Amino acid sequence: MRFIIVPGWRDSGPGHWQSLWAGRLPGVVRVQQDDWLNPDRKTWVATLARTILLQDEPVVVVAHSLGCIATAHLPPDVAARIRGALLVAPADPERRAVLSDFAPVPFQKLPYRNVLVASSNDPFCPVRLAGAYARAWGSEFVRLQQAGHINIESGHGEWPLGLALLQSLAGDDAPSTSRSGFSSSPFSSFAPLVTA
């Protein structure tokens, strides 16, 4: 299993759950965009598509914010390579001019299992719109109360709930113990956080 970390606008810095997971889970590839501050839809989607197509293993996408919208814009042949996706705090590209190139957001069912996590008070996307994305994309919808943008600023460092959701997406196809070097599963180093 290959986990593809897809940060949003301005990237996910140190301490963000995406950065922490990238450093601790096996089989992680982090998408690197050339320009994090001035996102261009064509470039971002092409970079994400190329990253996915380079993988020989099943892919699970782990996207945050504008990364969710870039994932929804993937062409069908690339989306077909995805086994599952954790889509966290999707952005509303119509709320900020710098993100407007990503509008309109595709409103069609995604061809893979996906879980969309949104917050009741996300400053970058009203929860009602996130719910509309979830219905259109065929997502399992997880609504969090007062969780902000589900990033380091809103107190989400290692974020054990998110990790548990990711583990549910990976399921039995998660990297094997022998390849990952973990004693039980690729998530075992987070086990105290998940059970706390």
N, CA and C atoms as a LAMMPS dump frame, in Angstrom:
ITEM: TIMESTEP
0
ITEM: NUMBER OF ATOMS
588
ITEM: BOX BOUNDS ff ff ff
-5.0000000000000000e+02 5.0000000000000000e+02
-5.0000000000000000e+02 5.0000000000000000e+02
-5.0000000000000000e+02 5.0000000000000000e+02
ITEM: ATOMS id mol type element x y z
1 1 1 N 0.845 -1.191 0
2 1 2 C 0 0 0
3 1 3 C 0.877 1.236 0
4 2 1 N 0.531 2.2 -0.808
5 2 2 C 1.26 3.462 -0.869
6 2 3 C 0.319 4.576 -0.424
7 3 1 N 0.72 5.325 0.574
8 3 2 C -0.053 6.466 1.043
9 3 3 C 0.472 7.717 0.358
10 4 1 N -0.412 8.447 -0.315
11 4 2 C -0.037 9.674 -1.003
12 4 3 C -0.546 10.854 -0.182
13 5 1 N 0.371 11.593 0.435
14 5 2 C 0.02 12.773 1.222
15 5 3 C -0.15 13.951 0.266
16 6 1 N -1.327 14.586 0.306
17 6 2 C -1.64 15.695 -0.604
18 6 3 C -1.962 16.937 0.228
19 7 1 N -0.964 17.766 0.509
20 7 2 C -1.227 18.985 1.282
21 7 3 C -2.056 19.986 0.482
22 8 1 N -2.574 20.958 1.195
23 8 2 C -3.355 22.015 0.568
24 8 3 C -2.54 23.281 0.365
25 9 1 N -3.232 24.368 0.194
26 9 2 C -2.622 25.676 -0.038
27 9 3 C -1.613 26.004 1.062
28 10 1 N -0.453 26.425 0.695
29 10 2 C 0.658 26.802 1.592
30 10 3 C 1.319 25.59 2.263
31 11 1 N 0.991 24.382 1.822
32 11 2 C 1.631 23.16 2.315
33 11 3 C 1.236 22.893 3.774
34 12 1 N 1.633 21.778 4.296
35 12 2 C 1.412 21.409 5.7
36 12 3 C 2.759 21.425 6.393
37 13 1 N 2.936 22.348 7.295
38 13 2 C 4.241 22.542 7.931
39 13 3 C 4.537 21.552 9.037
40 14 1 N 5.67 21.748 9.732
41 14 2 C 6.055 20.882 10.848
42 14 3 C 4.965 20.878 11.928
43 15 1 N 4.694 19.714 12.465
44 15 2 C 3.683 19.588 13.496
45 15 3 C 2.294 19.291 12.966
46 16 1 N 2.049 19.561 11.695
47 16 2 C 0.758 19.217 11.078
48 16 3 C 0.658 17.697 11.008
49 17 1 N -0.538 17.164 11.178
50 17 2 C -0.709 15.703 11.182
51 17 3 C -0.205 15.076 9.887
52 18 1 N -0.356 15.747 8.74
53 18 2 C 0.163 15.173 7.498
54 18 3 C 1.681 15.015 7.561
55 19 1 N 2.355 16.005 8.11
56 19 2 C 3.816 15.937 8.211
57 19 3 C 4.253 14.862 9.205
58 20 1 N 3.532 14.759 10.314
59 20 2 C 3.874 13.741 11.32
60 20 3 C 3.648 12.337 10.767
61 21 1 N 2.542 12.131 10.08
62 21 2 C 2.265 10.818 9.498
63 21 3 C 3.303 10.48 8.427
64 22 1 N 3.673 11.465 7.623
65 22 2 C 4.655 11.221 6.559
66 22 3 C 5.98 10.74 7.134
67 23 1 N 6.312 11.216 8.328
68 23 2 C 7.567 10.82 8.948
69 23 3 C 7.512 9.5 9.693
70 24 1 N 6.303 8.999 9.976
71 24 2 C 6.206 7.816 10.825
72 24 3 C 5.55 6.603 10.19
73 25 1 N 4.81 6.778 9.124
74 25 2 C 4.179 5.635 8.47
75 25 3 C 5.029 5.163 7.301
76 26 1 N 5.096 3.856 7.089
77 26 2 C 5.82 3.354 5.92
78 26 3 C 4.987 3.547 4.65
79 27 1 N 5.639 3.511 3.536
80 27 2 C 4.926 3.573 2.268
81 27 3 C 4.292 4.911 1.987
82 28 1 N 4.928 5.997 2.428
83 28 2 C 4.371 7.335 2.237
84 28 3 C 5.133 8.071 1.146
85 29 1 N 4.38 8.698 0.249
86 29 2 C 4.934 9.608 -0.743
87 29 3 C 4.201 10.933 -0.565
88 30 1 N 4.94 11.994 -0.41
89 30 2 C 4.336 13.316 -0.224
90 30 3 C 4.404 14.098 -1.528
91 31 1 N 3.262 14.618 -1.97
92 31 2 C 3.22 15.41 -3.196
93 31 3 C 3.95 16.728 -2.955
94 32 1 N 4.829 17.079 -3.893
95 32 2 C 5.593 18.34 -3.819
96 32 3 C 5.182 19.237 -4.975
97 33 1 N 4.496 20.313 -4.653
98 33 2 C 4.108 21.277 -5.68
99 33 3 C 5.201 22.329 -5.845
100 34 1 N 5.349 22.861 -7.054
101 34 2 C 6.36 23.889 -7.307
102 34 3 C 6.013 25.211 -6.64
103 35 1 N 4.741 25.521 -6.537
104 35 2 C 4.319 26.802 -5.96
105 35 3 C 3.157 26.558 -5.008
106 36 1 N 3.452 26.614 -3.714
107 36 2 C 2.428 26.383 -2.703
108 36 3 C 1.573 27.621 -2.458
109 37 1 N 2.075 28.809 -2.798
110 37 2 C 1.385 30.052 -2.469
111 37 3 C 0.411 30.501 -3.548
112 38 1 N 0.705 30.177 -4.798
113 38 2 C -0.144 30.586 -5.919
114 38 3 C -0.561 29.346 -6.702
115 39 1 N -1.507 28.593 -6.167
116 39 2 C -1.849 27.3 -6.775
117 39 3 C -2.521 27.448 -8.135
118 40 1 N -2.062 26.647 -9.068
119 40 2 C -2.619 26.572 -10.409
120 40 3 C -3.218 25.18 -10.579
121 41 1 N -4.482 25.123 -10.905
122 41 2 C -5.178 23.826 -10.944
123 41 3 C -4.517 22.842 -11.904
124 42 1 N -4.225 23.276 -13.109
125 42 2 C -3.653 22.373 -14.096
126 42 3 C -2.338 21.774 -13.601
127 43 1 N -1.492 22.619 -13.04
128 43 2 C -0.187 22.167 -12.547
129 43 3 C -0.337 21.255 -11.341
130 44 1 N -1.168 21.676 -10.38
131 44 2 C -1.337 20.871 -9.167
132 44 3 C -1.916 19.495 -9.489
133 45 1 N -2.94 19.448 -10.32
134 45 2 C -3.572 18.168 -10.647
135 45 3 C -2.603 17.289 -11.437
136 46 1 N -1.841 17.883 -12.347
137 46 2 C -0.865 17.111 -13.121
138 46 3 C 0.219 16.528 -12.22
139 47 1 N 0.679 17.302 -11.245
140 47 2 C 1.701 16.81 -10.309
141 47 3 C 1.155 15.666 -9.469
142 48 1 N -0.068 15.82 -8.987
143 48 2 C -0.702 14.753 -8.203
144 48 3 C -0.904 13.505 -9.064
145 49 1 N -1.391 13.684 -10.279
146 49 2 C -1.611 12.545 -11.177
147 49 3 C -0.31 11.809 -11.451
148 50 1 N 0.748 12.543 -11.728
149 50 2 C 2.054 11.93 -12.003
150 50 3 C 2.545 11.143 -10.789
151 51 1 N 2.357 11.704 -9.605
152 51 2 C 2.768 11.016 -8.373
153 51 3 C 2.029 9.693 -8.219
154 52 1 N 0.738 9.692 -8.476
155 52 2 C -0.066 8.464 -8.358
156 52 3 C 0.354 7.441 -9.408
157 53 1 N 0.524 7.88 -10.634
158 53 2 C 0.842 6.952 -11.726
159 53 3 C 2.231 6.334 -11.59
160 54 1 N 3.106 6.957 -10.839
161 54 2 C 4.453 6.412 -10.633
162 54 3 C 4.477 5.252 -9.638
163 55 1 N 3.386 5.037 -8.921
164 55 2 C 3.363 4.002 -7.888
165 55 3 C 3.004 2.646 -8.483
166 56 1 N 3.696 1.611 -8.003
167 56 2 C 3.406 0.247 -8.44
168 56 3 C 2.412 -0.458 -7.52
169 57 1 N 2.15 0.147 -6.36
170 57 2 C 1.294 -0.477 -5.358
171 57 3 C -0.06 0.228 -5.308
172 58 1 N -1.05 -0.396 -4.65
173 58 2 C -2.334 0.283 -4.46
174 58 3 C -2.129 1.603 -3.712
175 59 1 N -2.922 2.603 -4.054
176 59 2 C -2.743 3.957 -3.525
177 59 3 C -3.92 4.357 -2.643
178 60 1 N -3.601 4.929 -1.482
179 60 2 C -4.591 5.593 -0.638
180 60 3 C -4.164 7.052 -0.525
181 61 1 N -5.049 7.942 -0.923
182 61 2 C -4.769 9.374 -0.884
183 61 3 C -5.144 9.92 0.491
184 62 1 N -4.281 10.785 1.03
185 62 2 C -4.523 11.453 2.307
186 62 3 C -4.427 12.951 2.024
187 63 1 N -5.577 13.584 1.769
188 63 2 C -5.595 14.969 1.309
189 63 3 C -6.153 15.911 2.373
190 64 1 N -5.639 17.129 2.36
191 64 2 C -6.126 18.181 3.262
192 64 3 C -6.444 19.431 2.46
193 65 1 N -7.561 20.066 2.78
194 65 2 C -7.914 21.374 2.263
195 65 3 C -7.97 21.415 0.731
196 66 1 N -7.15 22.263 0.1
197 66 2 C -7.166 22.349 -1.354
198 66 3 C -6.69 21.048 -1.992
199 67 1 N -5.933 20.237 -1.244
200 67 2 C -5.531 18.925 -1.742
201 67 3 C -6.729 18.032 -2.028
202 68 1 N -7.826 18.208 -1.253
203 68 2 C -9.057 17.443 -1.511
204 68 3 C -9.653 17.835 -2.856
205 69 1 N -9.635 19.134 -3.134
206 69 2 C -10.229 19.619 -4.375
207 69 3 C -9.376 19.186 -5.566
208 70 1 N -8.052 19.248 -5.414
209 70 2 C -7.166 18.762 -6.479
210 70 3 C -7.44 17.283 -6.75
211 71 1 N -7.653 16.503 -5.704
212 71 2 C -7.953 15.072 -5.851
213 71 3 C -9.26 14.867 -6.616
214 72 1 N -10.27 15.672 -6.313
215 72 2 C -11.556 15.547 -7
216 72 3 C -11.446 15.902 -8.483
217 73 1 N -10.439 16.702 -8.85
218 73 2 C -10.242 17.112 -10.246
219 73 3 C -9.446 16.084 -11.066
220 74 1 N -8.969 15.013 -10.451
221 74 2 C -8.176 14.039 -11.202
222 74 3 C -8.977 13.433 -12.354
223 75 1 N -8.317 13.187 -13.488
224 75 2 C -9.026 12.545 -14.6
225 75 3 C -9.376 11.093 -14.252
226 76 1 N -10.401 10.543 -14.899
227 76 2 C -10.893 9.191 -14.553
228 76 3 C -9.831 8.105 -14.599
229 77 1 N -8.894 8.146 -15.562
230 77 2 C -7.901 7.075 -15.653
231 77 3 C -6.961 7.083 -14.46
232 78 1 N -6.693 8.261 -13.889
233 78 2 C -5.842 8.346 -12.696
234 78 3 C -6.65 7.978 -11.457
235 79 1 N -7.879 8.484 -11.362
236 79 2 C -8.732 8.162 -10.22
237 79 3 C -8.952 6.655 -10.094
238 80 1 N -8.935 5.956 -11.21
239 80 2 C -9.122 4.505 -11.197
240 80 3 C -7.98 3.779 -10.494
241 81 1 N -6.85 4.43 -10.326
242 81 2 C -5.701 3.819 -9.655
243 81 3 C -5.767 3.955 -8.133
244 82 1 N -6.726 4.712 -7.639
245 82 2 C -6.838 4.988 -6.203
246 82 3 C -7.703 3.924 -5.537
247 83 1 N -7.215 3.367 -4.43
248 83 2 C -7.967 2.363 -3.662
249 83 3 C -8.915 3.032 -2.666
250 84 1 N -8.503 4.172 -2.11
251 84 2 C -9.32 4.884 -1.127
252 84 3 C -8.733 6.254 -0.863
253 85 1 N -9.52 7.112 -0.209
254 85 2 C -9.04 8.463 0.079
255 85 3 C -9.618 8.971 1.389
256 86 1 N -8.755 9.604 2.174
257 86 2 C -9.161 10.338 3.362
258 86 3 C -9.088 11.806 2.979
259 87 1 N -10.247 12.453 2.902
260 87 2 C -10.358 13.838 2.436
261 87 3 C -10.737 14.707 3.632
262 88 1 N -9.811 15.541 4.075
263 88 2 C -9.969 16.253 5.342
264 88 3 C -10.07 17.761 5.117
265 89 1 N -11.118 18.357 5.685
266 89 2 C -11.316 19.808 5.654
267 89 3 C -11.182 20.381 4.246
268 90 1 N -12.033 19.926 3.319
269 90 2 C -11.914 20.417 1.947
270 90 3 C -12.095 21.933 1.882
271 91 1 N -11.419 22.541 0.931
272 91 2 C -11.499 23.995 0.775
273 91 3 C -12.711 24.377 -0.072
274 92 1 N -13.095 25.631 0.031
275 92 2 C -14.081 26.221 -0.864
276 92 3 C -13.321 27.22 -1.735
277 93 1 N -12.954 26.84 -2.957
278 93 2 C -12.121 27.718 -3.781
279 93 3 C -12.792 29.026 -4.18
280 94 1 N -14.099 29.128 -3.977
281 94 2 C -14.781 30.374 -4.309
282 94 3 C -14.682 31.406 -3.194
283 95 1 N -14.177 31.007 -2.03
284 95 2 C -14.077 31.935 -0.894
285 95 3 C -12.811 32.789 -0.931
286 96 1 N -11.792 32.33 -1.664
287 96 2 C -10.533 33.079 -1.743
288 96 3 C -10.096 33.175 -3.195
289 97 1 N -9.768 34.399 -3.614
290 97 2 C -9.406 34.622 -5.017
291 97 3 C -8.215 33.781 -5.439
292 98 1 N -7.252 33.568 -4.528
293 98 2 C -6.04 32.824 -4.88
294 98 3 C -6.336 31.359 -5.205
295 99 1 N -7.487 30.863 -4.758
296 99 2 C -7.865 29.469 -4.997
297 99 3 C -8.889 29.314 -6.119
298 100 1 N -9.31 30.417 -6.716
299 100 2 C -10.453 30.398 -7.63
300 100 3 C -10.227 29.554 -8.883
301 101 1 N -8.963 29.291 -9.235
302 101 2 C -8.687 28.465 -10.405
303 101 3 C -9.223 27.035 -10.23
304 102 1 N -9.48 26.625 -8.98
305 102 2 C -9.967 25.275 -8.699
306 102 3 C -11.489 25.179 -8.765
307 103 1 N -12.161 26.316 -8.992
308 103 2 C -13.614 26.325 -9.168
309 103 3 C -13.932 26.216 -10.665
310 104 1 N -15.042 25.592 -10.994
311 104 2 C -15.981 24.927 -10.082
312 104 3 C -15.457 23.57 -9.62
313 105 1 N -15.864 23.21 -8.43
314 105 2 C -15.472 21.913 -7.872
315 105 3 C -16.303 20.819 -8.543
316 106 1 N -15.677 19.717 -8.96
317 106 2 C -16.45 18.611 -9.554
318 106 3 C -17.46 18.035 -8.554
319 107 1 N -18.672 17.833 -9.019
320 107 2 C -19.723 17.26 -8.177
321 107 3 C -20.191 15.95 -8.793
322 108 1 N -19.279 14.97 -8.856
323 108 2 C -19.668 13.643 -9.306
324 108 3 C -19.047 12.601 -8.386
325 109 1 N -19.658 11.431 -8.373
326 109 2 C -19.212 10.356 -7.475
327 109 3 C -17.786 9.95 -7.793
328 110 1 N -16.987 9.826 -6.749
329 110 2 C -15.607 9.369 -6.912
330 110 3 C -15.608 7.845 -7.023
331 111 1 N -14.742 7.278 -7.866
332 111 2 C -14.786 5.835 -8.133
333 111 3 C -14.018 4.987 -7.127
334 112 1 N -13.909 5.443 -5.908
335 112 2 C -13.195 4.707 -4.858
336 112 3 C -13.827 5.076 -3.52
337 113 1 N -13.618 4.202 -2.553
338 113 2 C -14.125 4.485 -1.211
339 113 3 C -13.408 5.709 -0.664
340 114 1 N -14.174 6.613 -0.071
341 114 2 C -13.552 7.795 0.525
342 114 3 C -14.31 8.245 1.753
343 115 1 N -13.555 8.821 2.672
344 115 2 C -14.104 9.375 3.901
345 115 3 C -13.803 10.867 3.898
346 116 1 N -14.833 11.683 4.028
347 116 2 C -14.663 13.126 4.084
348 116 3 C -14.885 13.583 5.511
349 117 1 N -13.893 14.276 6.063
350 117 2 C -13.97 14.783 7.428
351 117 3 C -14.057 16.298 7.368
352 118 1 N -15.07 16.859 8.026
353 118 2 C -15.252 18.313 8.023
354 118 3 C -15.575 18.789 9.433
355 119 1 N -15.373 20.075 9.646
356 119 2 C -15.598 20.678 10.955
357 119 3 C -16.766 21.653 10.901
358 120 1 N -17.472 21.753 12.002
359 120 2 C -18.627 22.647 12.081
360 120 3 C -18.238 24.118 12.007
361 121 1 N -16.973 24.445 12.277
362 121 2 C -16.552 25.853 12.258
363 121 3 C -15.289 26.076 11.432
364 122 1 N -15.164 25.361 10.338
365 122 2 C -13.998 25.53 9.458
366 122 3 C -14.09 26.901 8.773
367 123 1 N -13.073 27.772 8.958
368 123 2 C -13.13 29.095 8.339
369 123 3 C -12.947 29.074 6.826
370 124 1 N -12.492 27.948 6.268
371 124 2 C -12.224 27.868 4.837
372 124 3 C -13.306 27.14 4.041
373 125 1 N -14.28 26.551 4.742
374 125 2 C -15.36 25.85 4.037
375 125 3 C -16.526 25.617 5.007
376 126 1 N -17.691 26.191 4.729
377 126 2 C -18.844 25.924 5.597
378 126 3 C -19.162 24.426 5.626
379 127 1 N -19.554 23.924 6.773
380 127 2 C -19.82 22.496 6.908
381 127 3 C -20.967 22.059 5.99
382 128 1 N -21.884 22.956 5.698
383 128 2 C -22.976 22.624 4.779
384 128 3 C -22.438 22.319 3.381
385 129 1 N -21.443 23.096 2.934
386 129 2 C -20.83 22.834 1.629
387 129 3 C -20.031 21.528 1.67
388 130 1 N -19.316 21.296 2.76
389 130 2 C -18.577 20.034 2.897
390 130 3 C -19.544 18.847 2.808
391 131 1 N -20.724 18.989 3.411
392 131 2 C -21.733 17.935 3.319
393 131 3 C -22.217 17.738 1.887
394 132 1 N -22.318 18.835 1.136
395 132 2 C -22.711 18.728 -0.273
396 132 3 C -21.632 18.013 -1.081
397 133 1 N -20.357 18.328 -0.783
398 133 2 C -19.265 17.583 -1.429
399 133 3 C -19.413 16.095 -1.132
400 134 1 N -19.635 15.769 0.136
401 134 2 C -19.712 14.362 0.551
402 134 3 C -20.829 13.633 -0.187
403 135 1 N -21.985 14.264 -0.315
404 135 2 C -23.098 13.63 -1.032
405 135 3 C -22.744 13.419 -2.501
406 136 1 N -22.152 14.442 -3.112
407 136 2 C -21.805 14.346 -4.539
408 136 3 C -20.716 13.312 -4.784
409 137 1 N -19.736 13.255 -3.895
410 137 2 C -18.582 12.372 -4.083
411 137 3 C -18.828 10.947 -3.6
412 138 1 N -19.979 10.699 -2.948
413 138 2 C -20.26 9.37 -2.406
414 138 3 C -19.415 9.059 -1.184
415 139 1 N -19.129 10.086 -0.397
416 139 2 C -18.235 9.947 0.761
417 139 3 C -18.965 9.454 1.997
418 140 1 N -18.225 8.763 2.843
419 140 2 C -18.652 8.56 4.223
420 140 3 C -18.313 9.867 4.924
421 141 1 N -19.3 10.508 5.545
422 141 2 C -19.133 11.863 6.068
423 141 3 C -18.938 11.841 7.58
424 142 1 N -17.834 12.418 8.043
425 142 2 C -17.546 12.538 9.475
426 142 3 C -17.537 14.025 9.801
427 143 1 N -18.477 14.436 10.622
428 143 2 C -18.583 15.854 11.005
429 143 3 C -18.035 16.025 12.412
430 144 1 N -17.028 16.875 12.545
431 144 2 C -16.438 17.179 13.845
432 144 3 C -16.972 18.509 14.358
433 145 1 N -17.141 18.61 15.654
434 145 2 C -17.613 19.845 16.266
435 145 3 C -16.435 20.744 16.653
436 146 1 N -16.502 21.99 16.222
437 146 2 C -15.541 23.018 16.644
438 146 3 C -14.089 22.576 16.453
439 147 1 N -13.78 21.988 15.305
440 147 2 C -12.424 21.483 15.041
441 147 3 C -11.631 22.395 14.109
442 148 1 N -12.185 23.571 13.783
443 148 2 C -11.469 24.505 12.923
444 148 3 C -11.154 23.901 11.556
445 149 1 N -9.963 24.195 11.079
446 149 2 C -9.545 23.688 9.761
447 149 3 C -8.817 22.339 9.869
448 150 1 N -8.908 21.728 11.035
449 150 2 C -8.295 20.416 11.305
450 150 3 C -6.815 20.465 10.903
451 151 1 N -6.123 21.405 11.493
452 151 2 C -4.694 21.605 11.228
453 151 3 C -3.986 21.933 12.541
454 152 1 N -2.741 22.298 12.461
455 152 2 C -1.96 22.555 13.675
456 152 3 C -2.515 23.749 14.447
457 153 1 N -3.031 24.754 13.717
458 153 2 C -3.584 25.935 14.379
459 153 3 C -4.818 25.614 15.206
460 154 1 N -5.564 24.594 14.827
461 154 2 C -6.767 24.218 15.584
462 154 3 C -6.478 23.072 16.557
463 155 1 N -5.199 22.803 16.787
464 155 2 C -4.818 21.82 17.803
465 155 3 C -4.752 20.391 17.328
466 156 1 N -4.664 20.179 16.027
467 156 2 C -4.612 18.819 15.479
468 156 3 C -3.193 18.496 15.037
469 157 1 N -2.424 17.97 15.993
470 157 2 C -1.074 17.522 15.694
471 157 3 C -1.134 16.114 15.125
472 158 1 N -0.89 15.109 15.951
473 158 2 C -0.866 13.725 15.448
474 158 3 C -2.261 13.213 15.073
475 159 1 N -3.298 13.778 15.62
476 159 2 C -4.695 13.519 15.259
477 159 3 C -5.038 12.03 15.172
478 160 1 N -5.21 11.39 16.337
479 160 2 C -5.479 9.946 16.367
480 160 3 C -6.771 9.517 15.673
481 161 1 N -7.822 10.338 15.714
482 161 2 C -9.056 9.955 15.019
483 161 3 C -8.796 9.825 13.523
484 162 1 N -8.076 10.766 12.967
485 162 2 C -7.759 10.699 11.541
486 162 3 C -6.966 9.457 11.195
487 163 1 N -6.033 9.115 12.065
488 163 2 C -5.225 7.93 11.822
489 163 3 C -6.078 6.667 11.853
490 164 1 N -7.049 6.63 12.766
491 164 2 C -7.953 5.471 12.822
492 164 3 C -8.79 5.389 11.541
493 165 1 N -9.214 6.538 11.026
494 165 2 C -9.967 6.548 9.765
495 165 3 C -9.093 6.067 8.612
496 166 1 N -7.84 6.484 8.611
497 166 2 C -6.912 6.035 7.576
498 166 3 C -6.702 4.529 7.654
499 167 1 N -6.567 4.025 8.854
500 167 2 C -6.38 2.587 9.03
501 167 3 C -7.601 1.825 8.515
502 168 1 N -8.796 2.377 8.71
503 168 2 C -10.003 1.705 8.218
504 168 3 C -10.018 1.682 6.689
505 169 1 N -9.457 2.709 6.054
506 169 2 C -9.378 2.727 4.59
507 169 3 C -8.343 1.734 4.075
508 170 1 N -7.208 1.639 4.77
509 170 2 C -6.134 0.737 4.34
510 170 3 C -6.519 -0.719 4.558
511 171 1 N -7.19 -0.997 5.68
512 171 2 C -7.672 -2.344 5.969
513 171 3 C -6.598 -3.404 5.891
514 172 1 N -6.951 -4.545 5.314
515 172 2 C -6.031 -5.674 5.227
516 172 3 C -4.911 -5.445 4.225
517 173 1 N -5.052 -4.416 3.406
518 173 2 C -4.035 -4.151 2.394
519 173 3 C -2.944 -3.209 2.882
520 174 1 N -2.94 -2.891 4.169
521 174 2 C -1.887 -2.052 4.723
522 174 3 C -0.543 -2.767 4.56
523 175 1 N 0.578 -2.045 4.551
524 175 2 C 1.887 -2.679 4.352
525 175 3 C 2.118 -3.804 5.349
526 176 1 N 2.755 -4.858 4.883
527 176 2 C 2.978 -6.015 5.741
528 176 3 C 4 -5.707 6.823
529 177 1 N 3.92 -6.47 7.915
530 177 2 C 4.821 -6.272 9.039
531 177 3 C 6.271 -6.437 8.625
532 178 1 N 6.557 -7.416 7.792
533 178 2 C 7.942 -7.684 7.43
534 178 3 C 8.55 -6.545 6.623
535 179 1 N 7.748 -5.907 5.773
536 179 2 C 8.279 -4.822 4.958
537 179 3 C 8.357 -3.519 5.732
538 180 1 N 7.429 -3.307 6.666
539 180 2 C 7.371 -2.016 7.336
540 180 3 C 8.318 -1.921 8.523
541 181 1 N 8.681 -3.061 9.104
542 181 2 C 9.529 -3.026 10.278
543 181 3 C 8.765 -2.787 11.57
544 182 1 N 7.432 -2.672 11.505
545 182 2 C 6.634 -2.509 12.7
546 182 3 C 6.309 -3.874 13.271
547 183 1 N 6.122 -3.933 14.577
548 183 2 C 5.907 -5.215 15.223
549 183 3 C 4.523 -5.785 14.95
550 184 1 N 3.508 -4.931 14.733
551 184 2 C 2.18 -5.48 14.503
552 184 3 C 1.526 -4.905 13.253
553 185 1 N 1.558 -3.607 13.073
554 185 2 C 0.966 -2.995 11.884
555 185 3 C 1.694 -1.688 11.62
556 186 1 N 1.513 -1.11 10.447
557 186 2 C 2.183 0.146 10.171
558 186 3 C 1.705 1.279 11.071
559 187 1 N 0.594 1.063 11.777
560 187 2 C 0.052 2.095 12.634
561 187 3 C 0.452 1.892 14.094
562 188 1 N 1.255 0.87 14.382
563 188 2 C 1.516 0.519 15.778
564 188 3 C 2.254 1.604 16.536
565 189 1 N 3.069 2.401 15.843
566 189 2 C 3.774 3.465 16.567
567 189 3 C 2.816 4.538 17.046
568 190 1 N 1.608 4.566 16.487
569 190 2 C 0.593 5.516 16.918
570 190 3 C -0.405 4.873 17.884
571 191 1 N -0.25 3.575 18.167
572 191 2 C -1.265 2.852 18.931
573 191 3 C -1.643 3.531 20.241
574 192 1 N -0.699 4.046 21.046
575 192 2 C -1.103 4.702 22.289
576 192 3 C -2.012 5.897 22.026
577 193 1 N -1.822 6.58 20.903
578 193 2 C -2.654 7.733 20.588
579 193 3 C -4.057 7.302 20.182
580 194 1 N -4.133 6.207 19.428
581 194 2 C -5.417 5.747 18.934
582 194 3 C -6.288 5.234 20.077
583 195 1 N -5.694 4.571 21.047
584 195 2 C -6.476 3.97 22.119
585 195 3 C -6.73 4.927 23.275
586 196 1 N -6.036 6.054 23.296
587 196 2 C -6.196 6.988 24.414
588 196 3 C -7.565 7.661 24.386
